[in-house]
């Protein structure tokens, strides 16, 4: 399982090679491509910890990977303090949230949440039946671990590599870093080995990754994405 997880992470990164190439060709600046090494290490070690501790049981009837997610989160948090030439604030770890001009992206996030909520309500056999562990887990660790990796570490590293935003949507300036992390987020959910690709999950998670990326770009705080991520997770647990 650990080897398969590492292989999946490498595959996801390699599949984005054409996107990296497009980003490089479209840029007119000198990028520090050495930071890609940190990106690869962060992805591989985070997923390694997720898989390595996935078998640890801390209470009877456990259904979720508590220790694996927590270990990966601690590694990611530690990485934000030791990766050179990037301050902790650049990873979105700050107590300040920039809400100025964020009305449009917040509105779209709310509308998308409502659509997802209604959809999940109608496809669920019993939408009001929840498992206590599922609620506790989905309200905490998925957002913390995944957002610190994708919208914290990876987005910050890619922003250093491709620093200038090329587009603007919903009053948010964004560039290749948001595109790359969104696609990588979609691949993490939609493509698993041995080569099972769910196009619907890939597109949905890429869209969600894009919204989360815009949210972090606008608020300059990764915790805004953590909260939104966990809210989306909570409506899919029944």
C-alpha positions as CSV (number, residue, x, y, z in Angstrom):
1,X,0.0,0.0,0.0
2,X,2.8,2.4,0.9
3,X,4.6,1.7,-2.4
4,X,1.4,2.2,-4.4
5,X,0.7,5.5,-2.6
6,X,4.2,6.8,-3.4
7,X,3.8,5.6,-7.0
8,X,0.5,7.4,-7.3
9,X,2.0,10.7,-6.0
10,X,4.8,10.5,-8.5
11,X,2.4,9.7,-11.3
12,X,0.2,12.7,-10.5
13,X,3.2,15.0,-10.5
14,X,4.6,13.6,-13.8
15,X,1.2,13.9,-15.5
16,X,1.3,17.6,-14.9
17,X,4.6,18.0,-16.9
18,X,2.7,19.5,-19.9
19,X,1.1,22.1,-17.6
20,X,4.6,23.0,-16.1
21,X,5.9,23.3,-19.7
22,X,3.1,25.7,-20.6
23,X,3.6,27.7,-17.5
24,X,7.4,28.0,-18.3
25,X,6.8,29.0,-21.9
26,X,4.2,31.6,-21.0
27,X,6.4,33.3,-18.4
28,X,8.8,36.1,-19.0
29,X,10.8,35.9,-15.8
30,X,13.5,33.9,-14.2
31,X,12.0,31.2,-12.0
32,X,13.7,29.3,-9.2
33,X,13.0,25.7,-10.4
34,X,15.0,24.3,-7.5
35,X,11.8,24.7,-5.4
36,X,10.2,21.9,-7.4
37,X,12.4,19.6,-5.3
38,X,10.7,20.7,-2.1
39,X,7.3,20.3,-3.9
40,X,8.1,16.7,-4.8
41,X,9.5,15.9,-1.3
42,X,6.4,17.5,0.4
43,X,4.0,15.4,-1.7
44,X,5.8,12.2,-1.3
45,X,6.5,12.3,2.4
46,X,3.0,13.6,3.2
47,X,1.4,10.7,1.3
48,X,4.0,8.3,2.8
49,X,2.9,9.2,6.3
50,X,-0.7,8.9,5.4
51,X,-0.2,5.4,4.1
52,X,2.4,4.3,6.8
53,X,0.1,5.1,9.7
54,X,-3.2,4.2,8.1
55,X,-3.2,0.8,10.0
56,X,-2.8,2.4,13.4
57,X,-6.0,1.8,15.5
58,X,-6.5,4.0,18.5
59,X,-10.1,3.0,19.5
60,X,-12.4,0.1,18.8
61,X,-14.4,0.4,15.6
62,X,-12.2,3.1,14.1
63,X,-13.1,3.8,10.5
64,X,-10.8,6.7,9.6
65,X,-7.1,7.3,9.3
66,X,-6.7,9.6,12.3
67,X,-3.0,9.0,13.0
68,X,-2.0,9.0,9.3
69,X,-3.7,12.4,8.7
70,X,-2.3,13.8,11.9
71,X,1.2,12.7,11.2
72,X,1.1,14.2,7.7
73,X,-0.3,17.4,9.1
74,X,2.5,17.7,11.6
75,X,5.1,17.1,8.9
76,X,3.5,19.7,6.7
77,X,3.4,22.2,9.6
78,X,7.0,21.5,10.4
79,X,7.9,22.0,6.7
80,X,6.4,25.5,6.6
81,X,9.0,26.5,9.2
82,X,12.1,24.8,7.6
83,X,11.7,25.4,3.9
84,X,14.2,28.1,3.1
85,X,13.6,31.5,1.5
86,X,9.8,31.4,2.1
87,X,8.3,32.9,5.2
88,X,5.6,31.2,7.2
89,X,3.0,33.8,6.2
90,X,3.5,32.9,2.6
91,X,2.2,29.5,3.4
92,X,-1.0,31.1,4.6
93,X,-0.2,30.6,8.3
94,X,-1.3,33.9,9.7
95,X,-3.9,35.1,12.1
96,X,-5.1,37.8,9.7
97,X,-7.7,37.1,7.0
98,X,-8.0,39.6,4.2
99,X,-11.8,39.8,3.5
100,X,-11.6,43.0,1.5
101,X,-13.0,42.5,-1.9
102,X,-13.8,38.8,-1.3
103,X,-17.6,39.1,-1.7
104,X,-17.7,37.5,-5.2
105,X,-15.6,34.5,-4.4
106,X,-17.4,33.9,-1.1
107,X,-20.8,34.1,-2.9
108,X,-19.7,31.5,-5.5
109,X,-18.3,29.3,-2.6
110,X,-21.7,29.5,-0.8
111,X,-23.7,28.7,-4.0
112,X,-21.5,25.7,-4.8
113,X,-21.9,24.5,-1.2
114,X,-25.7,24.7,-1.5
115,X,-25.6,22.9,-4.8
116,X,-23.5,20.1,-3.3
117,X,-25.7,20.0,-0.2
118,X,-28.9,19.6,-2.2
119,X,-27.4,17.0,-4.5
120,X,-26.1,14.9,-1.6
121,X,-29.4,15.3,0.2
122,X,-31.4,13.8,-2.7
123,X,-29.0,11.0,-3.5
124,X,-28.7,9.8,0.1
125,X,-31.0,7.1,1.5
126,X,-31.0,8.7,4.9
127,X,-29.4,12.2,4.8
128,X,-29.9,12.8,8.6
129,X,-28.1,9.7,9.8
130,X,-24.5,10.5,10.8
131,X,-21.8,8.5,12.4
132,X,-20.1,10.4,15.3
133,X,-16.6,9.5,14.3
134,X,-17.3,10.6,10.7
135,X,-18.5,14.0,11.9
136,X,-15.5,14.5,14.2
137,X,-13.0,13.4,11.5
138,X,-14.4,15.3,8.6
139,X,-14.8,18.5,10.6
140,X,-11.1,18.5,11.5
141,X,-8.3,16.6,9.8
142,X,-9.1,16.4,6.1
143,X,-9.1,20.2,5.7
144,X,-6.1,20.7,8.0
145,X,-3.9,18.1,6.3
146,X,-4.9,18.6,2.7
147,X,-5.2,22.3,2.6
148,X,-1.9,22.8,4.4
149,X,-0.3,20.7,1.7
150,X,-2.1,21.9,-1.5
151,X,-3.1,25.5,-0.7
152,X,-0.3,26.1,1.8
153,X,3.0,24.4,0.8
154,X,2.4,23.6,-2.8
155,X,0.7,26.9,-3.7
156,X,3.4,28.9,-2.0
157,X,6.2,27.0,-3.7
158,X,4.6,27.3,-7.1
159,X,3.9,31.0,-6.5
160,X,7.7,31.5,-6.0
161,X,8.3,29.6,-9.2
162,X,5.6,31.3,-11.3
163,X,5.2,34.5,-9.3
164,X,3.1,36.7,-11.6
165,X,-0.6,36.2,-11.9
166,X,-1.9,36.1,-15.5
167,X,-5.6,36.1,-15.0
168,X,-8.4,37.6,-12.9
169,X,-11.7,36.0,-11.9
170,X,-14.2,37.0,-9.2
171,X,-11.9,39.9,-8.3
172,X,-9.1,37.4,-7.6
173,X,-5.8,37.6,-9.4
174,X,-4.4,34.1,-10.0
175,X,-1.9,32.3,-12.2
176,X,-0.4,28.9,-12.9
177,X,0.0,28.0,-9.2
178,X,-3.8,27.8,-8.7
179,X,-4.2,25.9,-11.9
180,X,-1.5,23.4,-11.1
181,X,-2.6,22.7,-7.5
182,X,-6.2,22.4,-8.6
183,X,-5.4,19.7,-11.2
184,X,-3.1,17.9,-8.8
185,X,-5.9,18.0,-6.2
186,X,-8.3,16.4,-8.8
187,X,-5.8,13.8,-9.7
188,X,-5.2,12.9,-6.0
189,X,-8.8,11.9,-5.8
190,X,-9.7,10.8,-9.3
191,X,-6.7,8.7,-10.3
192,X,-5.6,5.7,-8.3
193,X,-3.4,2.7,-9.1
194,X,-3.7,0.3,-10.7
195,X,-4.9,2.9,-13.2
196,X,-8.4,3.6,-12.1
197,X,-9.5,7.0,-13.3
198,X,-12.9,8.5,-12.3
199,X,-13.5,11.5,-14.6
200,X,-16.4,12.7,-12.5
201,X,-14.5,12.8,-9.3
202,X,-11.5,14.3,-11.0
203,X,-13.5,17.2,-12.5
204,X,-15.4,17.8,-9.3
205,X,-12.3,17.9,-7.1
206,X,-10.4,20.0,-9.6
207,X,-13.2,22.5,-9.5
208,X,-13.2,22.5,-5.7
209,X,-9.4,22.8,-5.7
210,X,-9.8,25.9,-8.0
211,X,-12.3,27.5,-5.6
212,X,-10.1,26.8,-2.6
213,X,-7.1,28.2,-4.4
214,X,-9.0,31.4,-5.3
215,X,-10.2,31.7,-1.7
216,X,-6.7,31.4,-0.3
217,X,-5.3,33.8,-2.9
218,X,-7.9,36.4,-1.9
219,X,-7.9,36.0,1.9
220,X,-4.1,35.2,2.0
221,X,-4.9,32.7,4.7
222,X,-5.0,28.9,4.4
223,X,-7.4,28.5,7.3
224,X,-10.3,30.0,5.2
225,X,-9.7,27.0,2.8
226,X,-9.5,24.6,5.8
227,X,-13.0,25.7,7.0
228,X,-14.6,25.5,3.6
229,X,-12.9,22.1,2.8
230,X,-14.2,20.6,6.0
231,X,-17.7,22.0,5.4
232,X,-17.7,20.3,2.0
233,X,-16.5,17.1,3.6
234,X,-19.2,17.1,6.2
235,X,-22.1,17.1,3.7
236,X,-20.7,13.9,2.0
237,X,-20.4,11.6,5.0
238,X,-23.9,10.1,5.1
